[in-house]
Amino acid sequence: MELAFIPSPSRGVLHLGPIPLRGYAFCIIIGVFVAVWLGNKRWVARGGQSGTVADIAVWAVPFGLVGGRLYHVITDYELYFSEGRDWVDAFKIWEGGLGIWGAIALGALGAWIGCRRRGIPLPAWADAVAPGIVLAQAIGRWGNWFNQELYGRETDLPWALHITSTADGRIPGYYHPTFLYESLWCVGVALLVIWADRRFKLGHGRAFALYVAAYCAGRFWIEYMRVDDAHHILGLRLNNWTALFVFLLAVAYIVVSAKKRPGREAVVEPGAAGDGAGDGTDGADDPKSADDAPGEGEKDDDTRQDVTDGADVTDGAGSAKKS
């Protein structure tokens, strides 16, 4: 007899009259709100205007949803275009199926459009929202729990996930809750980025790159545990190769960026009240201190800001199938 396990919900959707309320969708929506809320706090601390993060998110979120769905459909095309399948299901995003890789890639395009319209440097905006994005992933992962999907190998550990559904070839039993592992990892990544950003005053997209690298490191071993169908290359799942490739790109960006553009941006939003003043905690520092010496040809901006990063946030914040 099992003494302990994580139960699965009997169903992932409730109906309010004719309106379906899906747990998966709620996780995505809550995650977006958390990302915008924390991103706004960090943006204001950097000297930006309140509301700017939300304005740009209006561009980034729809692009991200489309990108996430495209990645999933392309990498799992057989679920929608093979014999006996209905290609119309490719548009049923509420049934799960978002790939974080596509969501971040196309979401970045949407954010670039929004930033360009506001005259804001995309790397600075990305640094502000990075912890919020990974917290959103932490929350969004619980959508997999509602859908009873993307679990790991069988286990008898006390925190095993009890799968009861037989849909789509599932075999009821007790499995590693990889959704939970990734959710907890994402919370840890958010705290790491907040700490590193405060400690090292990351700028020019390096906080975002740190988030990407740290997430990929965790995603690699979590992906390796999953047992859902996936394409394999040289014995590894496709998402393992993607995580490895993106990890190397993120690390390379951090190294090259730190050499070419050390320090932080002096102004993140032209015209904002208190441009470059951050939260004022560094305003009294000697602008020529050795610790904050600017790079060649660059303004001494490190001492003008200190992102508080919303480090008081201790709560955690994607995707679903193939995410």
C-alpha positions as CSV (number, residue, x, y, z in Angstrom):
1,M,0.0,0.0,0.0
2,E,1.3,3.4,-0.9
3,L,1.8,5.6,2.1
4,A,2.2,8.9,0.3
5,F,1.9,10.2,-3.3
6,I,0.8,13.3,-5.2
7,P,-2.7,12.8,-6.4
8,S,-3.8,13.9,-9.9
9,P,-7.0,15.9,-10.3
10,S,-9.9,13.8,-11.6
11,R,-10.3,16.3,-14.4
12,G,-8.6,19.4,-15.6
13,V,-11.7,21.5,-16.6
14,L,-14.8,22.7,-14.8
15,H,-17.8,24.1,-16.5
16,L,-19.5,27.3,-15.4
17,G,-22.6,26.8,-17.4
18,P,-21.5,26.7,-21.0
19,I,-18.1,28.2,-20.2
20,P,-15.2,25.8,-19.6
21,L,-12.7,26.8,-16.9
22,R,-9.4,25.0,-17.6
23,G,-6.7,24.6,-15.0
24,Y,-4.0,24.6,-17.7
25,A,-5.2,28.0,-19.0
26,F,-5.5,29.4,-15.4
27,C,-1.9,28.5,-14.7
28,I,-0.7,30.3,-17.9
29,I,-2.8,33.4,-17.1
30,I,-1.6,33.6,-13.5
31,G,2.0,33.2,-14.6
32,V,1.7,36.1,-17.0
33,F,0.3,38.4,-14.3
34,V,3.2,37.4,-12.0
35,A,5.7,38.1,-14.7
36,V,4.3,41.5,-15.5
37,W,4.0,42.4,-11.8
38,L,7.5,41.5,-10.8
39,G,8.9,42.9,-14.1
40,N,7.2,46.2,-13.4
41,K,8.8,46.4,-9.9
42,R,12.2,45.7,-11.3
43,W,11.8,48.1,-14.2
44,V,10.8,51.0,-12.0
45,A,13.8,50.2,-9.7
46,R,16.0,50.6,-12.8
47,G,14.6,54.0,-13.5
48,G,11.8,53.2,-15.9
49,Q,8.1,54.2,-15.8
50,S,5.5,52.1,-14.2
51,G,3.3,50.4,-16.8
52,T,5.9,50.2,-19.5
53,V,6.5,46.4,-18.8
54,A,2.8,45.8,-19.3
55,D,2.6,47.8,-22.4
56,I,5.4,45.8,-24.0
57,A,4.0,42.6,-22.7
58,V,0.9,43.3,-24.9
59,W,3.2,42.6,-27.8
60,A,5.4,39.9,-26.2
61,V,2.7,37.6,-24.7
62,P,0.6,37.0,-27.9
63,F,3.8,36.4,-29.9
64,G,5.1,34.1,-27.2
65,L,1.9,32.0,-27.2
66,V,2.0,31.7,-31.0
67,G,5.7,30.8,-30.9
68,G,5.2,28.2,-28.1
69,R,2.4,26.6,-30.0
70,L,4.3,26.5,-33.3
71,Y,7.3,24.9,-31.7
72,H,5.1,22.2,-30.2
73,V,3.2,21.5,-33.4
74,I,6.4,21.4,-35.5
75,T,8.3,19.1,-33.2
76,D,5.2,16.9,-32.6
77,Y,3.7,17.1,-36.0
78,E,2.6,13.5,-35.9
79,L,0.0,14.3,-33.2
80,Y,-1.8,16.5,-35.7
81,F,-1.0,15.5,-39.3
82,S,-0.5,11.7,-39.2
83,E,-3.1,9.2,-40.3
84,G,-6.2,9.3,-38.1
85,R,-5.4,12.7,-36.6
86,D,-7.3,15.9,-37.1
87,W,-5.1,18.8,-38.1
88,V,-7.7,21.2,-36.6
89,D,-6.5,20.0,-33.1
90,A,-3.3,22.0,-33.8
91,F,-5.2,25.1,-33.0
92,K,-6.7,23.8,-29.7
93,I,-4.1,25.4,-27.4
94,W,-6.4,25.0,-24.4
95,E,-5.7,21.3,-24.5
96,G,-2.1,21.8,-23.8
97,G,1.0,22.0,-25.9
98,L,3.3,25.0,-25.6
99,G,7.1,24.8,-26.2
100,I,9.1,27.3,-24.0
101,W,11.8,27.5,-26.7
102,G,9.4,28.8,-29.3
103,A,7.6,31.0,-26.7
104,I,10.8,32.8,-25.7
105,A,12.1,33.1,-29.3
106,L,8.9,34.6,-30.8
107,G,8.1,36.4,-27.6
108,A,11.4,38.2,-27.9
109,L,10.4,39.3,-31.3
110,G,7.2,40.8,-30.0
111,A,9.1,42.4,-27.1
112,W,11.5,43.9,-29.6
113,I,8.6,45.5,-31.5
114,G,7.2,46.9,-28.3
115,C,10.5,48.2,-27.1
116,R,11.3,49.8,-30.5
117,R,8.0,51.6,-30.4
118,R,8.8,53.0,-27.0
119,G,12.5,53.8,-27.7
120,I,13.6,51.3,-25.0
121,P,16.6,49.0,-25.2
122,L,15.4,45.4,-25.4
123,P,18.3,44.0,-23.3
124,A,17.4,46.3,-20.4
125,W,13.7,45.3,-20.6
126,A,14.7,41.6,-20.8
127,D,16.9,41.9,-17.7
128,A,14.0,43.4,-15.8
129,V,11.5,40.7,-16.7
130,A,13.8,37.7,-16.5
131,P,12.9,36.5,-13.0
132,G,9.2,37.1,-13.6
133,I,9.3,35.0,-16.8
134,V,10.9,32.0,-15.0
135,L,8.4,32.4,-12.1
136,A,5.7,32.3,-14.8
137,Q,7.2,29.0,-16.0
138,A,7.1,27.7,-12.5
139,I,3.4,28.4,-12.2
140,G,2.6,27.3,-15.8
141,R,4.2,23.9,-15.2
142,W,1.2,23.1,-12.9
143,G,-0.9,23.0,-16.0
144,N,0.7,19.7,-16.7
145,W,-0.5,18.4,-13.4
146,F,-4.1,19.3,-14.3
147,N,-3.7,17.6,-17.7
148,Q,-1.9,14.5,-16.2
149,E,0.9,14.8,-18.7
150,L,4.7,15.1,-19.0
151,Y,5.6,12.9,-16.1
152,G,8.8,10.9,-15.6
153,R,9.7,7.3,-15.1
154,E,8.0,5.0,-12.6
155,T,9.0,5.4,-9.0
156,D,8.0,4.3,-5.5
157,L,9.2,7.5,-3.9
158,P,6.8,9.1,-1.4
159,W,6.3,12.1,-3.7
160,A,5.4,10.0,-6.7
161,L,2.7,11.4,-9.0
162,H,-0.3,9.1,-9.2
163,I,-1.5,9.0,-12.8
164,T,-5.1,7.8,-13.2
165,S,-5.9,8.7,-16.8
166,T,-5.7,6.2,-19.6
167,A,-6.2,8.8,-22.4
168,D,-3.7,8.9,-25.2
169,G,-2.0,5.7,-24.2
170,R,-1.3,6.6,-20.6
171,I,-0.8,3.7,-18.1
172,P,-2.0,4.4,-14.6
173,G,0.6,4.2,-12.0
174,Y,3.2,6.2,-9.9
175,Y,5.7,8.3,-11.7
176,H,8.3,11.0,-11.1
177,P,6.5,14.4,-11.0
178,T,8.8,16.1,-13.5
179,F,6.4,19.0,-13.6
180,L,7.1,19.6,-9.9
181,Y,10.8,19.2,-10.3
182,E,10.8,21.8,-13.1
183,S,8.6,24.2,-11.1
184,L,10.9,24.1,-8.1
185,W,13.9,24.5,-10.4
186,C,12.4,27.6,-11.9
187,V,11.8,29.2,-8.5
188,G,15.4,28.6,-7.7
189,V,16.5,30.1,-11.0
190,A,14.4,33.2,-10.3
191,L,16.0,33.7,-6.9
192,L,19.5,33.1,-8.5
193,V,18.9,35.8,-11.1
194,I,17.6,38.3,-8.5
195,W,20.6,37.7,-6.3
196,A,23.2,37.8,-9.1
197,D,21.6,40.9,-10.5
198,R,21.8,42.7,-7.2
199,R,25.3,41.4,-6.4
200,F,27.0,41.9,-9.8
201,K,24.8,44.7,-11.3
202,L,24.1,42.8,-14.4
203,G,23.2,44.8,-17.5
204,H,22.8,44.7,-21.3
205,G,20.9,41.5,-21.2
206,R,23.2,39.5,-19.0
207,A,20.5,38.9,-16.3
208,F,18.2,37.4,-19.0
209,A,21.1,35.3,-20.3
210,L,21.8,34.0,-16.8
211,Y,18.1,33.0,-16.5
212,V,18.3,31.2,-19.9
213,A,21.5,29.3,-19.0
214,A,20.3,28.3,-15.5
215,Y,17.0,27.1,-16.8
216,C,18.6,25.1,-19.6
217,A,20.9,23.4,-17.1
218,G,17.9,22.2,-15.1
219,R,15.8,21.4,-18.1
220,F,18.4,19.1,-19.5
221,W,18.3,16.6,-16.6
222,I,14.5,17.0,-16.1
223,E,13.9,16.3,-19.8
224,Y,16.1,13.2,-19.5
225,M,13.7,11.8,-17.0
226,R,10.5,12.2,-19.0
227,V,8.9,9.2,-20.7
228,D,6.4,10.9,-23.1
229,D,7.0,10.3,-26.8
230,A,9.7,12.5,-28.3
231,H,12.0,12.7,-31.3
232,H,15.5,11.4,-30.5
233,I,18.9,12.4,-32.0
234,L,21.9,10.3,-31.1
235,G,20.1,8.8,-28.2
236,L,19.0,12.1,-26.7
237,R,15.6,13.7,-26.8
238,L,15.3,16.7,-29.1
239,N,14.7,19.0,-26.2
240,N,17.9,17.9,-24.5
241,W,19.8,19.0,-27.6
242,T,17.9,22.3,-27.7
243,A,18.7,22.9,-24.0
244,L,22.3,22.2,-24.5
245,F,22.6,24.4,-27.6
246,V,20.7,27.3,-26.0
247,F,22.8,26.9,-22.8
248,L,26.0,27.4,-24.7
249,L,24.7,30.4,-26.6
250,A,23.6,32.0,-23.3
251,V,27.0,31.5,-21.6
252,A,28.8,32.8,-24.7
253,Y,26.6,35.9,-24.6
254,I,27.4,36.5,-21.0
255,V,31.1,36.3,-21.6
256,V,31.2,38.4,-24.7
257,S,28.8,41.0,-23.5
258,A,30.6,41.5,-20.2
259,K,33.8,42.2,-22.1
260,K,32.3,44.5,-24.7
261,R,29.7,46.3,-22.6
262,P,30.5,46.1,-18.9
263,G,28.2,47.6,-16.3
264,R,24.6,48.6,-16.7
265,E,22.7,50.9,-18.9
266,A,22.7,54.5,-17.6
267,V,19.2,55.2,-18.9
268,V,16.6,52.4,-19.5
269,E,13.7,54.6,-20.6
270,P,14.2,58.1,-22.0
271,G,12.0,60.6,-20.4
272,A,11.2,58.6,-17.3
273,A,11.2,60.4,-14.0
274,G,14.6,59.8,-12.3
275,D,16.3,58.4,-15.4
276,G,19.3,56.3,-14.4
277,A,18.7,56.9,-10.7
278,G,17.6,53.4,-10.0
279,D,16.2,53.2,-6.5
280,G,18.6,55.8,-5.1
281,T,20.6,53.3,-3.1
282,D,23.7,53.9,-5.3
283,G,23.2,57.6,-6.0
284,A,25.6,58.7,-3.2
285,D,28.4,56.3,-4.3
286,D,31.6,57.8,-5.7
287,P,31.0,57.6,-9.5
288,K,34.7,56.8,-10.0
289,S,35.0,54.0,-7.4
290,A,37.2,51.1,-8.4
291,D,34.4,48.6,-8.0
292,D,32.1,50.3,-10.5
293,A,34.7,51.5,-13.0
294,P,33.1,51.9,-16.5
295,G,34.3,50.2,-19.6
296,E,36.2,52.1,-22.3
297,G,34.0,54.7,-24.0
298,E,31.1,54.0,-21.7
299,K,29.4,56.2,-19.2
300,D,29.9,55.5,-15.5
301,D,26.5,54.1,-15.1
302,D,27.0,51.3,-12.6
303,T,27.0,53.6,-9.6
304,R,23.8,55.3,-10.7
305,Q,21.5,52.4,-10.2
306,D,21.0,49.4,-8.0
307,V,18.2,47.2,-9.0
308,T,16.3,46.1,-6.0
309,D,15.0,43.3,-8.2
310,G,11.9,42.7,-6.2
311,A,14.1,40.5,-4.1
312,D,11.5,40.5,-1.4
313,V,9.5,38.2,-3.6
314,T,9.7,34.7,-2.2
315,D,6.8,33.2,-4.1
316,G,7.4,31.2,-7.2
317,A,6.1,31.5,-10.9
318,G,5.7,27.4,-19.2
319,S,4.3,25.6,-20.7
320,A,2.8,22.2,-21.3
321,K,3.3,19.4,-23.7
322,K,6.8,19.5,-25.2
323,S,7.5,22.7,-23.4
